Amino acid sequence: WIRSPASGYVIDLPPQRYFKALADWEDELRRINETQGLNMTLDELEALPGAPPPPSKLEYAMSELLEAKAAKWLDKQTVYACLEFTVYNPAVRVMTGAKASFEFFPSGQIGHKISIHPVLLGALVTWEDWVNLIGDIILAVWVFMYIYDHIMGIRVYFTQPPRSCAQCSVLKIKSLGLRTLVVCTNCQNPFDPMMVSFCPECYKDMPKMHTCWKGYFQDIWNFVDVVNLLTFVYVLATRFRIRFDTTRVRDFPTAPNQFINLYPVAWQLGFSGYVNAFNMLLSYIKTLKYLGQIKNLAILLRTLQYSFSDVVKLMLIFLLVYVGFALAFLS
């Protein structure tokens, strides 16, 4: 129920008067069926010529708005109006939460926004429900295994102190302006990095990446992995929680003055779908990380890495020219 404190007006929501008019219409059809001895269903009686028409939802909605306007529940000072409702289809067990909001601007313009999010009730009745549940469980197990592997990989960066990191030593030498020997991490041979950039004994270049904890933050793939895993955890947690909440929705209230608002649940499920789409893009980008393990493709990926800045500059120039021609022909 929605009550206006100023006028005492009570809007008929849920529509009790409409339900009463619909019940009276059905009783009228049953009376015609009994008096004429037709022995027909309500749908067949409705199709008969001369049968009374059912109550119109549009006329009822317009009458409600006119009553609200007459009771000054809606007037010229109304700034914002919002309506949330839930529609349930028992044939496919789909609950749809809808929200319609209207904003009235001082200029007379009316801005509207309608949001619709369907929710499939996870009652675990059909085999498709069990397949979806098993798929989510398998994905959850894989995500937690990946998280465990990532944590084990992080430990490698914290096993070596910064004083044993060759890159940290070189940076310290450069910052202090000293000429000090650095121990090679491969053959333990001391050499001067200011003279040569590689070890004279094993002829291996100095590592450009830190081998201490700073090396974890130098690798951009670590940030991609963290965002990817956190997004997976959010999406899976939302799916399981919504599945648990909607499974409990078995019996819906029959009283006309009761209402279950499932729009927040439906919105969360819809938002998790957008987040999951972004996560799928991250997962697709992560394939480049594992393709680098292949020897032939590693050369190609390394070439793209070295030429990335030049490619970005070329694409920006191409974009400026392309947009300029598009705007010129558009005008």
Secondary structure as the mmCIF struct_conf table of DSSP 4:
data_model
#
loop_
_struct_conf.conf_type_id
_struct_conf.id
_struct_conf.beg_label_comp_id
_struct_conf.beg_label_asym_id
_struct_conf.beg_label_seq_id
_struct_conf.end_label_comp_id
_struct_conf.end_label_asym_id
_struct_conf.end_label_seq_id
STRN STRN1 ILE A 2 ARG A 3
TURN_TY1_P TURN_TY1_P1 PRO A 5 SER A 7
STRN STRN2 VAL A 10 ILE A 11
BEND BEND1 PRO A 14 PRO A 14
HELX_RH_AL_P HELX_RH_AL_P1 GLN A 16 GLN A 36
TURN_TY1_P TURN_TY1_P2 GLY A 37 GLY A 37
HELX_RH_AL_P HELX_RH_AL_P2 LEU A 42 GLU A 46
TURN_TY1_P TURN_TY1_P3 ALA A 47 ALA A 47
BEND BEND2 LEU A 48 LEU A 48
TURN_TY1_P TURN_TY1_P4 PRO A 49 GLY A 50
HELX_LH_PP_P HELX_LH_PP_P1 ALA A 51 SER A 56
HELX_RH_AL_P HELX_RH_AL_P3 LYS A 57 ALA A 70
TURN_TY1_P TURN_TY1_P5 ALA A 71 LYS A 72
BEND BEND3 TRP A 73 LEU A 74
TURN_TY1_P TURN_TY1_P6 LYS A 76 GLN A 77
STRN STRN3 TYR A 80 ASN A 89
TURN_TY1_P TURN_TY1_P7 PRO A 90 ARG A 93
STRN STRN4 VAL A 94 PHE A 104
TURN_TY1_P TURN_TY1_P8 PRO A 106 SER A 107
BEND BEND4 GLY A 108 GLY A 108
STRN STRN5 ILE A 110 LEU A 120
BEND BEND5 THR A 126 THR A 126
HELX_RH_AL_P HELX_RH_AL_P4 TRP A 127 TYR A 157
TURN_TY1_P TURN_TY1_P9 PHE A 158 PHE A 158
BEND BEND6 THR A 159 GLN A 160
HELX_RH_3T_P HELX_RH_3T_P1 PRO A 162 SER A 164
HELX_RH_AL_P HELX_RH_AL_P5 ALA A 166 LEU A 176
TURN_TY1_P TURN_TY1_P10 GLY A 177 GLY A 177
STRN STRN6 VAL A 182 VAL A 183
TURN_TY1_P TURN_TY1_P11 THR A 185 CYS A 187
STRN STRN7 PRO A 190 PHE A 191
TURN_TY1_P TURN_TY1_P12 PRO A 193 MET A 195
BEND BEND7 SER A 197 SER A 197
STRN STRN8 PHE A 198 PHE A 198
TURN_TY1_P TURN_TY1_P13 PRO A 200 CYS A 202
STRN STRN9 ASP A 205 ASP A 205
HELX_LH_PP_P HELX_LH_PP_P2 MET A 206 PRO A 207
BEND BEND8 LYS A 208 MET A 209
BEND BEND9 THR A 211 CYS A 212
TURN_TY1_P TURN_TY1_P14 TRP A 213 TRP A 213
HELX_RH_AL_P HELX_RH_AL_P6 LYS A 214 GLN A 218
HELX_RH_AL_P HELX_RH_AL_P7 ILE A 220 THR A 247
TURN_TY1_P TURN_TY1_P15 ARG A 248 ARG A 248
BEND BEND10 ASP A 251 ASP A 251
BEND BEND11 ALA A 255 ALA A 255
TURN_TY1_P TURN_TY1_P16 PRO A 256 ASN A 257
HELX_RH_AL_P HELX_RH_AL_P8 TYR A 263 LEU A 291
TURN_TY1_P TURN_TY1_P17 GLY A 292 GLN A 293
BEND BEND12 ILE A 294 ILE A 294
HELX_RH_AL_P HELX_RH_AL_P9 LYS A 295 TYR A 306
TURN_TY1_P TURN_TY1_P18 SER A 307 SER A 307
HELX_RH_AL_P HELX_RH_AL_P10 PHE A 308 LEU A 330
#
